[in-house]
Amino acid sequence: MYCKWSAWHVEHCGAIAMALLCAGVIRLGILGKLQLYIHPRYTIFTLVMAGAGLIIALASMVVGYRSRHAVQTTACVRDNRTIAKVITALLFVMACAGFLFVRPATLSARAAVNRGIDRNSALTDANVSSALFDTTDYSQLGIKDWSSLLVHYDANFFVGKAASITGFVADNGNINIFFASRFFVTCCVVDAQPIGVPVYAPDWRHRYAPNSWLEITGEFIENPDADSPHKIVLKPSRIQSVAPPREPYVY
């Protein structure tokens, strides 16, 4: 009985893992958290493929279990290699099972800093709408729009313009300036790149914690901090703590 049971686990640990991973993806879809990991346009496709994968994995396990019971075994060797295979298979399955219980989470401020928050490198011409550069109404622009403009225009363009943005706090190492940030996602979180707007708020670390979400209203000015490489910063007139948005990334 041990040999049959252990062999079935070893042979089908891949199918078990696949079933658990697919079930985890479906769970994220049900909870409405799948967009924390992939672009919303891929949600339906991902859920359909996860459903198909779950059915295939379950069918594979059922067929394999029935086939094994239909075969008469004449010997069973309970040696160290067999035990090692069983333990390896169980550990692999347990790791995949953990995916079902992991709390969904967004990318953090540390990830934004590590990926280069101060470069806005994701906002190339290919990722920016041409209509943005023709607009004359700046009141409706969000953090992605302002981050794009910061890449493409010089300091004179911004001085005196008002902005209202929402993002999480990212520490770029300056005691007077933090970045209001979000992640720009093309496909999934693997390719997510940070974007953001530098906010001038002296001694900000005593008031705002990294990863906290803020709604910031203010006006662009020339940077008073001579030690900062950023020529333009947003000087806030109002900063309000807010809950993380349902869709924390921008696309």
Summary of the structure (lengths in Angstrom):
residues: 251
radius of gyration: 25.6
end to end distance: 54.0
largest distance: 85.8
contacts: 726
relative contact order: 0.13
helix: 47%
strand: 19%
